[in-house]
């Protein structure tokens, strides 16, 4: 283990310094930061998102949406982080979808045009802010943080994707990218459950 100095520059153990595994900050251990690792992460992000997009094209449904991008980036650039675990991604996005839709219903926005089309209204403002706050609260309380879920709940609560079939498509896409990422990591031996 390498000792990291504290904010005052004192060595670890001399007045509160931190002790941390020197490789913990590097994606995928000692290889982190090397061009080969960066290219592999980028290629896997492309493959997994292209897979979701291909399913979306075949079904003519929204299987590729903005919050999947940060999710796959976490999967392939920071797999050691708790937010990158499959359970965190699956539960995080599911909670976000349910809370986002609950806010759409609570503020009577099911018939309103999406915020990017009809403009930001007080209802959408409250639904969006509340959905992120509640998603954060629930994921912190159950100790399954997944920050990209904040974008998912906004996508739903702002009416961008808020029809029941679209919500099922979102859930299906999350399951697909998580399974594909898990398979990629298991094949390379770089992910833990």
N, CA, C and O of each residue as an XYZ file, in Angstrom:
772
protein
N       0.839     -1.181      0.000
C       0.000      0.000      0.000
C       0.879      1.237      0.000
O       1.920      1.275      0.655
N       0.457      2.228     -0.726
C       1.194      3.478     -0.760
C       0.513      4.463      0.169
O      -0.713      4.501      0.271
N       1.314      5.245      0.832
C       0.774      6.251      1.729
C       0.606      7.547      0.965
O       1.526      7.993      0.280
N      -0.559      8.150      1.078
C      -0.814      9.429      0.442
C      -0.697     10.516      1.496
O      -1.189     10.349      2.612
N      -0.053     11.628      1.159
C       0.065     12.695      2.146
C      -1.287     13.342      2.391
O      -2.187     13.284      1.554
N      -1.409     13.963      3.563
C      -2.643     14.678      3.842
C      -2.585     16.038      3.143
O      -1.622     16.331      2.434
N      -3.611     16.868      3.343
C      -3.701     18.148      2.664
C      -2.529     19.062      2.992
O      -2.163     19.901      2.169
N      -1.942     18.924      4.153
C      -0.819     19.765      4.556
C       0.513     19.220      4.050
O       1.554     19.825      4.306
N       0.508     18.106      3.346
C       1.722     17.529      2.799
C       2.458     16.606      3.743
O       3.545     16.131      3.413
N       1.884     16.335      4.931
C       2.528     15.431      5.881
C       2.359     13.999      5.409
O       1.333     13.667      4.814
N       3.337     13.147      5.658
C       3.191     11.747      5.260
C       2.030     11.084      6.001
O       1.633     11.521      7.081
N       1.503     10.036      5.408
C       0.408      9.290      6.034
C       0.824      8.832      7.412
O       1.965      8.424      7.631
N      -0.101      8.904      8.324
C       0.165      8.491      9.701
C       0.696      9.623     10.551
O       0.742      9.498     11.774
N       1.101     10.732      9.938
C       1.616     11.869     10.696
C       0.557     12.960     10.705
O       0.674     13.959      9.995
N      -0.445     12.767     11.491
C      -1.463     13.796     11.619
C      -2.648     13.618     10.696
O      -3.230     14.612     10.262
N      -3.026     12.403     10.382
C      -4.285     12.174      9.683
C      -4.185     11.866      8.214
O      -5.198     11.945      7.518
N      -3.012     11.514      7.696
C      -2.907     11.165      6.278
C      -3.728      9.932      5.943
O      -4.103      9.165      6.829
N      -3.998      9.752      4.690
C      -4.796      8.620      4.237
C      -3.878      7.508      3.747
O      -2.788      7.774      3.239
N      -4.318      6.266      3.899
C      -3.611      5.131      3.333
C      -4.520      4.522      2.280
O      -5.696      4.261      2.532
N      -3.962      4.299      1.098
C      -4.785      3.841     -0.012
C      -3.950      2.944     -0.912
O      -2.739      3.125     -1.036
N      -4.597      1.992     -1.527
C      -3.933      1.159     -2.510
C      -3.527      2.052     -3.679
O      -4.374      2.736     -4.254
N      -2.247      2.056     -4.038
C      -1.744      2.945     -5.088
C      -2.401      2.696     -6.433
O      -2.477      3.608     -7.256
N      -2.877      1.488     -6.674
C      -3.506      1.178     -7.955
C      -5.009      1.395     -7.949
O      -5.653      1.233     -8.985
N      -5.589      1.760     -6.802
C      -7.045      1.843     -6.701
C      -7.632      2.911     -7.613
O      -8.754      2.750     -8.094
N      -6.911      3.988     -7.862
C      -7.454      5.064     -8.687
C      -7.319      4.775    -10.168
O      -7.940      5.455    -10.985
N      -6.528      3.790    -10.532
C      -6.288      3.486    -11.937
C      -7.344      2.518    -12.467
O      -7.606      1.486    -11.849
N      -7.955      2.848    -13.616
C      -8.893      1.892    -14.201
C      -8.191      0.576    -14.493
O      -7.123      0.556    -15.105
N      -8.782     -0.502    -14.064
C      -8.308     -1.851    -14.321
C      -6.894     -2.069    -13.818
O      -6.085     -2.695    -14.502
N      -6.585     -1.563    -12.632
C      -5.316     -1.868    -11.974
C      -4.128     -1.173    -12.598
O      -4.229     -0.024    -13.029
N      -3.013     -1.855    -12.647
C      -1.751     -1.264    -13.078
C      -1.751     -0.810    -14.526
O      -0.925      0.020    -14.905
N      -2.647     -1.326    -15.338
C      -2.683     -0.945    -16.739
C      -3.351      0.406    -16.959
O      -3.263      0.963    -18.053
N      -4.016      0.943    -15.938
C      -4.791      2.165    -16.094
C      -3.978      3.298    -16.682
O      -2.811      3.488    -16.340
N      -4.612      4.051    -17.573
C      -3.970      5.189    -18.178
C      -3.151      4.842    -19.411
O      -2.765      5.744    -20.155
N      -2.881      3.608    -19.646
C      -2.140      3.217    -20.830
C      -3.057      3.272    -22.035
O      -4.258      3.029    -21.920
N      -2.492      3.594    -23.198
C      -3.332      3.682    -24.395
C      -4.123      2.410    -24.683
O      -5.270      2.486    -25.124
N      -3.529      1.246    -24.443
C      -4.237     -0.013    -24.711
C      -5.496     -0.123    -23.853
O      -6.544     -0.550    -24.336
N      -5.391      0.258    -22.597
C      -6.538      0.202    -21.689
C      -7.603      1.207    -22.105
O      -8.795      0.900    -22.083
N      -7.177      2.397    -22.481
C      -8.126      3.426    -22.911
C      -8.848      2.991    -24.182
O     -10.057      3.186    -24.307
N      -8.122      2.410    -25.112
C      -8.725      1.951    -26.364
C      -9.700      0.807    -26.088
O     -10.778      0.753    -26.680
N      -9.328     -0.104    -25.194
C     -10.233     -1.207    -24.850
C     -11.511     -0.673    -24.213
O     -12.606     -1.105    -24.573
N     -11.386      0.260    -23.272
C     -12.576      0.833    -22.626
C     -13.462      1.520    -23.655
O     -14.681      1.345    -23.641
N     -12.861      2.301    -24.547
C     -13.638      3.001    -25.571
C     -14.326      2.006    -26.517
O     -15.486      2.188    -26.886
N     -13.600      0.961    -26.899
C     -14.183     -0.044    -27.803
C     -15.348     -0.764    -27.146
O     -16.372     -1.005    -27.785
N     -15.196     -1.112    -25.867
C     -16.281     -1.803    -25.171
C     -17.491     -0.890    -24.988
O     -18.628     -1.348    -25.099
N     -17.264      0.396    -24.710
C     -18.383      1.347    -24.632
C     -19.119      1.392    -25.966
O     -20.349      1.346    -26.007
N     -18.361      1.482    -27.054
C     -18.969      1.523    -28.383
C     -19.789      0.270    -28.657
O     -20.934      0.355    -29.100
N     -19.206     -0.883    -28.396
C     -19.871     -2.155    -28.693
C     -21.172     -2.298    -27.899
O     -22.210     -2.660    -28.453
N     -21.101     -2.013    -26.605
C     -22.279     -2.191    -25.750
C     -23.390     -1.205    -26.126
O     -24.558     -1.587    -26.193
N     -23.034      0.055    -26.370
C     -24.066      1.022    -26.758
C     -24.594      0.745    -28.159
O     -25.783      0.936    -28.416
N     -23.732      0.298    -29.067
C     -24.193     -0.065    -30.411
C     -25.155     -1.249    -30.349
O     -26.115     -1.315    -31.118
N     -24.900     -2.171    -29.445
C     -25.812     -3.303    -29.257
C     -27.191     -2.816    -28.824
O     -28.205     -3.233    -29.383
N     -27.228     -1.926    -27.821
C     -28.511     -1.382    -27.370
C     -29.191     -0.605    -28.494
O     -30.401     -0.725    -28.686
N     -28.427      0.185    -29.234
C     -28.992      0.942    -30.345
C     -29.534      0.051    -31.448
O     -30.561      0.357    -32.055
N     -28.843     -1.052    -31.708
C     -29.301     -1.993    -32.731
C     -30.634     -2.625    -32.340
O     -31.522     -2.780    -33.179
N     -30.770     -2.987    -31.070
C     -32.056     -3.511    -30.599
C     -33.134     -2.443    -30.766
O     -34.248     -2.742    -31.194
N     -32.801     -1.207    -30.430
C     -33.756     -0.115    -30.599
C     -34.182      0.081    -32.039
O     -35.359      0.300    -32.325
N     -33.208      0.001    -32.956
C     -33.552      0.112    -34.381
C     -34.469     -1.028    -34.816
O     -35.451     -0.811    -35.526
N     -34.137     -2.241    -34.383
C     -34.940     -3.403    -34.772
C     -36.363     -3.308    -34.230
O     -37.316     -3.667    -34.922
N     -36.509     -2.828    -33.004
C     -37.828     -2.728    -32.377
C     -38.521     -1.392    -32.640
O     -39.703     -1.221    -32.342
N     -37.764     -0.450    -33.202
C     -38.259      0.923    -33.401
C     -38.722      1.534    -32.080
O     -39.786      2.144    -31.976
N     -37.861      1.337    -31.072
C     -38.126      1.840    -29.728
C     -36.852      2.471    -29.158
O     -35.756      2.181    -29.638
N     -36.981      3.322    -28.152
C     -35.816      4.048    -27.610
C     -34.941      3.199    -26.668
O     -35.021      3.337    -25.448
N     -34.125      2.342    -27.238
C     -33.220      1.533    -26.424
C     -31.863      2.205    -26.243
O     -30.974      1.632    -25.613
N     -31.693      3.386    -26.772
C     -30.460      4.153    -26.594
C     -30.872      5.534    -26.108
O     -31.524      6.283    -26.836
N     -30.498      5.871    -24.888
C     -30.871      7.151    -24.306
C     -29.695      7.671    -23.473
O     -28.812      6.895    -23.109
N     -29.671      8.971    -23.167
C     -28.469      9.611    -22.627
C     -27.840      8.994    -21.381
O     -26.613      8.953    -21.291
N     -28.607      8.522    -20.438
C     -27.996      8.037    -19.192
C     -27.294      6.691    -19.346
O     -26.606      6.255    -18.423
N     -27.449      6.025    -20.484
C     -26.696      4.796    -20.710
C     -25.216      5.095    -20.943
O     -24.358      4.273    -20.619
N     -24.916      6.256    -21.498
C     -23.527      6.636    -21.754
C     -22.678      6.661    -20.493
O     -21.651      5.985    -20.437
N     -23.081      7.425    -19.474
C     -22.284      7.429    -18.249
C     -22.261      6.071    -17.546
O     -21.294      5.746    -16.857
N     -23.315      5.285    -17.715
C     -23.334      3.958    -17.095
C     -22.250      3.075    -17.706
O     -21.489      2.440    -16.975
N     -22.170      3.026    -19.039
C     -21.141      2.170    -19.641
C     -19.750      2.735    -19.406
O     -18.786      1.976    -19.301
N     -19.630      4.055    -19.323
C     -18.318      4.628    -18.995
C     -17.862      4.180    -17.607
O     -16.693      3.849    -17.410
N     -18.784      4.171    -16.654
C     -18.445      3.648    -15.319
C     -18.052      2.179    -15.395
O     -17.056      1.765    -14.802
N     -18.835      1.398    -16.122
C     -18.546     -0.032    -16.244
C     -17.121     -0.293    -16.724
O     -16.436     -1.170    -16.198
N     -16.676      0.472    -17.729
C     -15.415      0.153    -18.374
C     -14.231      1.017    -17.962
O     -13.090      0.676    -18.274
N     -14.471      2.124    -17.270
C     -13.341      2.943    -16.830
C     -13.128      2.909    -15.321
O     -12.048      3.255    -14.843
N     -14.130      2.502    -14.577
C     -14.009      2.461    -13.119
C     -14.733      1.250    -12.539
O     -15.592      1.410    -11.671
N     -14.403      0.037    -13.001
C     -15.154     -1.141    -12.556
C     -14.993     -1.450    -11.074
O     -15.785     -2.206    -10.512
N     -13.986     -0.878    -10.438
C     -13.784     -1.141     -9.009
C     -14.681     -0.282     -8.124
O     -14.776     -0.528     -6.922
N     -15.336      0.718     -8.697
C     -16.197      1.608     -7.931
C     -17.529      0.922     -7.602
O     -18.059      0.186     -8.435
N     -18.068      1.147     -6.422
C     -19.365      0.547     -6.069
C     -20.470      0.893     -7.074
O     -21.321      0.051     -7.362
N     -20.468      2.096     -7.599
C     -21.509      2.504     -8.550
C     -21.451      1.706     -9.844
O     -22.413      1.702    -10.611
N     -20.328      1.028    -10.095
C     -20.161      0.250    -11.326
C     -20.642     -1.186    -11.206
O     -20.662     -1.912    -12.199
N     -21.029     -1.607    -10.013
C     -21.493     -2.990     -9.857
C     -22.812     -3.185    -10.589
O     -23.633     -2.269    -10.640
N     -23.025     -4.377    -11.162
C     -24.279     -4.626    -11.887
C     -25.525     -4.339    -11.059
O     -26.478     -3.750    -11.569
N     -25.535     -4.742     -9.798
C     -26.721     -4.526     -8.972
C     -26.992     -3.035     -8.787
O     -28.149     -2.616     -8.763
N     -25.944     -2.236     -8.656
C     -26.133     -0.797     -8.501
C     -26.762     -0.195     -9.755
O     -27.676      0.625     -9.672
N     -26.260     -0.614    -10.922
C     -26.803     -0.084    -12.175
C     -28.258     -0.505    -12.368
O     -29.109      0.323    -12.693
N     -28.538     -1.779    -12.170
C     -29.902     -2.279    -12.380
C     -30.894     -1.642    -11.414
O     -31.936     -1.134    -11.830
N     -30.570     -1.670    -10.135
C     -31.477     -1.095     -9.133
C     -31.554      0.418     -9.297
O     -32.633      1.003     -9.203
N     -30.411      1.048     -9.542
C     -30.391      2.507     -9.685
C     -31.308      2.998    -10.786
O     -32.114      3.903    -10.570
N     -31.190      2.404    -11.971
C     -32.042      2.840    -13.081
C     -33.502      2.458    -12.861
O     -34.395      3.223    -13.226
N     -33.763      1.303    -12.279
C     -35.150      0.910    -12.012
C     -35.803      1.879    -11.023
O     -36.923      2.336    -11.249
N     -35.112      2.188     -9.942
C     -35.630      3.156     -8.970
C     -35.874      4.500     -9.667
O     -36.898      5.145     -9.443
N     -34.936      4.910    -10.502
C     -35.062      6.189    -11.203
C     -36.277      6.223    -12.122
O     -36.994      7.222    -12.172
N     -36.506      5.139    -12.844
C     -37.657      5.069    -13.751
C     -38.961      5.145    -12.956
O     -39.867      5.897    -13.315
N     -39.055      4.374    -11.887
C     -40.283      4.353    -11.075
C     -40.532      5.718    -10.440
O     -41.655      6.221    -10.480
N     -39.508      6.315     -9.859
C     -39.684      7.622     -9.213
C     -39.990      8.698    -10.252
O     -40.856      9.544    -10.027
N     -39.293      8.675    -11.381
C     -39.563      9.657    -12.430
C     -41.010      9.592    -12.905
O     -41.669     10.618    -13.069
N     -41.494      8.372    -13.124
C     -42.877      8.217    -13.576
C     -43.854      8.606    -12.461
O     -44.897      9.199    -12.736
N     -43.533      8.286    -11.234
C     -44.372      8.703    -10.108
C     -44.506     10.219    -10.049
O     -45.579     10.736     -9.739
N     -43.425     10.934    -10.342
C     -43.481     12.396    -10.348
C     -44.305     12.913    -11.524
O     -45.021     13.905    -11.386
N     -44.212     12.255    -12.678
C     -45.048     12.630    -13.825
C     -46.520     12.504    -13.432
O     -47.323     13.396    -13.709
N     -46.864     11.396    -12.789
C     -48.251     11.187    -12.363
C     -48.655     12.186    -11.282
O     -49.736     12.770    -11.344
N     -47.791     12.380    -10.298
C     -48.120     13.255     -9.168
C     -48.367     14.701     -9.607
O     -49.197     15.394     -9.019
N     -47.656     15.150    -10.626
C     -47.817     16.529    -11.076
C     -48.739     16.650    -12.289
O     -48.820     17.712    -12.905
N     -49.436     15.556    -12.633
C     -50.426     15.595    -13.711
C     -49.840     15.923    -15.076
O     -50.429     16.687    -15.841
N     -48.681     15.346    -15.385
C     -47.985     15.695    -16.625
C     -48.117     14.653    -17.728
O     -47.436     14.751    -18.749
N     -48.977     13.662    -17.543
C     -49.062     12.572    -18.529
C     -49.547     13.047    -19.899
O     -49.197     12.438    -20.911
N     -50.330     14.099    -19.957
C     -50.843     14.605    -21.231
C     -50.079     15.838    -21.722
O     -50.346     16.336    -22.815
N     -49.144     16.327    -20.929
C     -48.389     17.524    -21.308
C     -47.297     17.169    -22.315
O     -46.746     16.069    -22.266
N     -46.980     18.088    -23.226
C     -45.854     17.817    -24.127
C     -44.557     17.772    -23.308
O     -44.465     18.429    -22.271
N     -43.570     17.017    -23.752
C     -42.307     16.938    -23.009
C     -41.712     18.333    -22.792
O     -41.912     19.228    -23.613
N     -40.999     18.512    -21.715
C     -40.423     19.816    -21.393
C     -39.573     20.388    -22.528
O     -39.655     21.591    -22.777
N     -38.755     19.587    -23.235
C     -37.969     20.184    -24.322
C     -38.826     20.674    -25.491
O     -38.372     21.506    -26.277
N     -40.048     20.176    -25.614
C     -40.936     20.583    -26.713
C     -41.851     21.718    -26.275
O     -41.929     22.749    -26.943
N     -42.543     21.532    -25.157
C     -43.524     22.508    -24.695
C     -42.971     23.569    -23.769
O     -43.686     24.501    -23.402
N     -41.735     23.447    -23.393
C     -41.124     24.406    -22.482
C     -41.172     23.915    -21.045
O     -42.009     23.091    -20.673
N     -40.268     24.434    -20.263
C     -40.202     24.065    -18.852
C     -41.307     24.779    -18.093
O     -41.342     26.008    -18.043
N     -42.201     24.012    -17.510
C     -43.298     24.567    -16.722
C     -42.977     24.364    -15.254
O     -42.021     23.669    -14.910
N     -43.770     24.968    -14.396
C     -43.584     24.772    -12.961
C     -43.737     23.299    -12.601
O     -42.994     22.781    -11.766
N     -44.697     22.624    -13.228
C     -44.901     21.196    -12.967
C     -43.666     20.376    -13.314
O     -43.244     19.524    -12.532
N     -43.083     20.630    -14.492
C     -41.879     19.893    -14.884
C     -40.681     20.255    -13.997
O     -39.870     19.394    -13.656
N     -40.581     21.521    -13.634
C     -39.504     21.929    -12.739
C     -39.574     21.153    -11.427
O     -38.576     20.597    -10.970
N     -40.758     21.120    -10.830
C     -40.928     20.410     -9.562
C     -40.760     18.904     -9.724
O     -40.136     18.253     -8.885
N     -41.313     18.350    -10.797
C     -41.188     16.909    -11.041
C     -39.726     16.520    -11.234
O     -39.278     15.511    -10.689
N     -38.985     17.304    -12.001
C     -37.584     17.010    -12.252
C     -36.734     17.094    -10.999
O     -35.968     16.180    -10.696
N     -36.871     18.194    -10.274
C     -36.069     18.373     -9.057
C     -36.420     17.315     -8.009
O     -35.534     16.735     -7.381
N     -37.705     17.072     -7.830
C     -38.119     16.086     -6.835
C     -37.688     14.675     -7.225
O     -37.297     13.889     -6.362
N     -37.755     14.349     -8.503
C     -37.379     12.995     -8.924
C     -35.898     12.713     -8.656
O     -35.547     11.613     -8.227
N     -35.039     13.687     -8.903
C     -33.607     13.489     -8.623
C     -33.368     13.404     -7.115
O     -32.588     12.572     -6.652
N     -34.035     14.262     -6.358
C     -33.871     14.234     -4.900
C     -34.320     12.893     -4.320
O     -33.620     12.304     -3.497
N     -35.483     12.415     -4.750
C     -35.995     11.139     -4.223
C     -35.151      9.952     -4.683
O     -34.921      9.021     -3.912
N     -34.689      9.979     -5.933
C     -33.824      8.904     -6.418
C     -32.534      8.866     -5.612
O     -32.072      7.793     -5.224
N     -31.956     10.026     -5.362
C     -30.745     10.111     -4.538
C     -31.005      9.560     -3.144
O     -30.217      8.769     -2.627
N     -32.105      9.978     -2.539
C     -32.450      9.531     -1.188
C     -32.574      8.012     -1.126
O     -31.969      7.368     -0.268
N     -33.356      7.446     -2.034
C     -33.583      5.993     -2.005
C     -32.282      5.232     -2.239
O     -31.980      4.290     -1.506
N     -31.511      5.625     -3.245
C     -30.279      4.882     -3.548
C     -29.250      5.004     -2.431
O     -28.485      4.069     -2.194
N     -29.219      6.134     -1.749
C     -28.313      6.276     -0.608
C     -28.793      5.435      0.578
O     -27.988      4.799      1.259
N     -30.097      5.435      0.820
C     -30.629      4.659      1.943
C     -30.430      3.159      1.757
O     -30.174      2.443      2.725
N     -30.546      2.680      0.526
C     -30.357      1.247      0.293
C     -28.904      0.908     -0.043
O     -28.569     -0.244     -0.317
N     -28.056      1.926     -0.016
C     -26.601      1.772     -0.231
C     -26.253      1.156     -1.583
O     -25.380      0.294     -1.685
N     -26.953      1.617     -2.616
C     -26.688      1.167     -3.983
C     -26.568      2.381     -4.911
O     -27.368      2.533     -5.834
N     -25.581      3.237     -4.674
C     -25.481      4.447     -5.492
C     -25.153      4.130     -6.949
O     -24.368      3.231     -7.248
N     -25.768      4.884     -7.832
C     -25.447      4.806     -9.263
C     -25.816      6.170     -9.848
O     -26.968      6.401    -10.218
N     -24.856      7.050     -9.928
C     -25.093      8.442    -10.289
C     -25.794      8.633    -11.637
O     -26.609      9.549    -11.743
N     -25.528      7.824    -12.679
C     -26.258      8.019    -13.931
C     -27.778      7.875    -13.791
O     -28.519      8.319    -14.668
N     -28.245      7.267    -12.714
C     -29.688      7.152    -12.486
C     -30.329      8.524    -12.326
O     -31.523      8.680    -12.582
N     -29.557      9.515    -11.909
C     -30.085     10.875    -11.830
C     -30.517     11.397    -13.188
O     -31.508     12.121    -13.294
N     -29.782     11.036    -14.220
C     -30.171     11.431    -15.576
C     -31.397     10.646    -16.037
O     -32.274     11.193    -16.707
N     -31.457      9.368    -15.677
C     -32.605      8.550    -16.066
C     -33.895      9.112    -15.493
O     -34.892      9.222    -16.206
N     -33.888      9.466    -14.224
C     -35.111      9.973    -13.610
C     -35.515     11.313    -14.210
O     -36.706     11.613    -14.294
N     -34.541     12.129    -14.630
C     -34.874     13.386    -15.308
C     -35.463     13.129    -16.697
O     -36.404     13.806    -17.111
N     -34.914     12.162    -17.404
C     -35.451     11.823    -18.730
C     -36.936     11.475    -18.617
O     -37.738     11.859    -19.467
N     -37.287     10.751    -17.568
C     -38.682     10.352    -17.372
C     -39.508     11.516    -16.843
O     -40.563     11.825    -17.396
N     -39.046     12.162    -15.786
C     -39.863     13.196    -15.136
C     -40.028     14.455    -15.973
O     -40.942     15.239    -15.717
N     -39.174     14.673    -16.965
C     -39.348     15.816    -17.871
C     -40.159     15.440    -19.106
O     -40.313     16.242    -20.027
N     -40.681     14.201    -19.115
C     -41.577     13.777    -20.175
C     -40.885     13.368    -21.465
O     -41.550     13.173    -22.482
N     -39.575     13.235    -21.445
C     -38.846     12.882    -22.666
C     -39.171     11.443    -23.070
O     -39.474     11.171    -24.231
N     -39.106     10.550    -22.127
C     -39.560      9.163    -22.290
C     -40.430      8.867    -21.079
O     -39.907      8.637    -19.989
N     -41.735      8.867    -21.247
C     -42.602      8.668    -20.080
C     -43.840      7.823    -20.353
O     -44.714      7.710    -19.494
N     -43.922      7.235    -21.529
C     -45.044      6.331    -21.804
C     -44.677      4.949    -21.277
O     -43.500      4.590    -21.276
N     -45.649      4.170    -20.832
C     -45.338      2.860    -20.249
C     -44.446      1.983    -21.125
O     -43.528      1.346    -20.608
N     -44.687      1.931    -22.433
C     -43.837      1.109    -23.292
C     -42.405      1.653    -23.323
O     -41.447      0.880    -23.339
N     -42.263      2.970    -23.332
C     -40.927      3.573    -23.317
C     -40.189      3.246    -22.015
O     -38.977      3.032    -22.019
N     -40.922      3.209    -20.913
C     -40.304      2.871    -19.628
C     -39.832      1.423    -19.620
O     -38.773      1.114    -19.073
N     -40.614      0.539    -20.224
C     -40.186     -0.863    -20.356
C     -38.965     -0.976    -21.256
O     -38.059     -1.763    -20.982
N     -38.939     -0.193    -22.329
C     -37.768     -0.175    -23.210
C     -36.530      0.293    -22.453
O     -35.450     -0.277    -22.603
N     -36.692      1.329    -21.643
C     -35.563      1.819    -20.854
C     -35.042      0.726    -19.927
O     -33.837      0.492    -19.847
N     -35.950      0.068    -19.237
C     -35.545     -1.008    -18.325
C     -34.862     -2.138    -19.095
O     -33.850     -2.673    -18.642
N     -35.403     -2.498    -20.246
C     -34.793     -3.539    -21.063
C     -33.394     -3.162    -21.517
O     -32.491     -3.999    -21.511
N     -33.208     -1.902    -21.911
C     -31.890     -1.441    -22.351
C     -30.880     -1.488    -21.213
O     -29.722     -1.851    -21.421
N     -31.313     -1.124    -20.021
C     -30.406     -1.176    -18.860
C     -29.994     -2.616    -18.578
O     -28.820     -2.887    -18.327
N     -30.941     -3.533    -18.618
C     -30.615     -4.949    -18.407
C     -29.647     -5.425    -19.489
O     -28.677     -6.123    -19.194
N     -29.908     -5.051    -20.730
C     -29.050     -5.479    -21.840
C     -27.620     -4.964    -21.689
O     -26.671     -5.742    -21.790
N     -27.455     -3.662    -21.448
C     -26.085     -3.134    -21.362
C     -25.357     -3.667    -20.137
O     -24.144     -3.875    -20.169
N     -26.098     -3.888    -19.059
C     -25.462     -4.439    -17.856
C     -25.013     -5.867    -18.105
O     -23.901     -6.241    -17.730
N     -25.860     -6.665    -18.730
C     -25.485     -8.047    -19.042
C     -24.321     -8.091    -20.022
O     -23.412     -8.907    -19.865
N     -24.337     -7.224    -21.028
C     -23.249     -7.199    -22.009
C     -21.938     -6.761    -21.358
O     -20.884     -7.331    -21.637
N     -22.002     -5.761    -20.503
C     -20.792     -5.298    -19.813
C     -20.271     -6.376    -18.869
O     -19.065     -6.605    -18.781
N     -21.178     -7.027    -18.175
C     -20.793     -8.094    -17.259
C     -20.089     -9.208    -18.031
O     -19.048     -9.707    -17.604
N     -20.661     -9.589    -19.161
C     -20.045    -10.635    -19.986
C     -18.656    -10.208    -20.460
O     -17.724    -11.012    -20.452
N     -18.516     -8.957    -20.869
C     -17.213     -8.464    -21.316
C     -16.190     -8.501    -20.191
O     -15.040     -8.889    -20.398
N     -16.609     -8.099    -19.012
C     -15.692     -8.107    -17.870
C     -15.363     -9.522    -17.413
O     -14.222     -9.807    -17.049
N     -16.343    -10.401    -17.428
C     -16.064    -11.788    -17.050
C     -15.100    -12.433    -18.040
O     -14.238    -13.225    -17.659
N     -15.256    -12.084    -19.314
C     -14.367    -12.635    -20.337
C     -12.933    -12.157    -20.143
O     -11.985    -12.872    -20.468
N     -12.777    -10.944    -19.612
C     -11.444    -10.397    -19.395
C     -10.988    -10.556    -17.949
O      -9.850    -10.223    -17.622
N     -11.868    -11.066    -17.075
C     -11.525    -11.274    -15.666
C     -11.326     -9.998    -14.894
O     -10.525     -9.960    -13.960
N     -12.041     -8.945    -15.265
C     -11.790     -7.639    -14.646
C     -12.950     -7.088    -13.815
O     -12.920     -5.908    -13.465
N     -13.935     -7.859    -13.494
C     -15.071     -7.313    -12.741
C     -15.454     -8.262    -11.647
O     -15.410     -9.480    -11.820
N     -15.831     -7.706    -10.519
C     -16.335     -8.535     -9.431
C     -17.825     -8.243     -9.269
O     -18.308     -7.182     -9.665
N     -18.538     -9.191     -8.688
C     -19.975     -8.968     -8.466
C     -20.213     -8.024     -7.315
O     -21.362     -7.724     -6.989
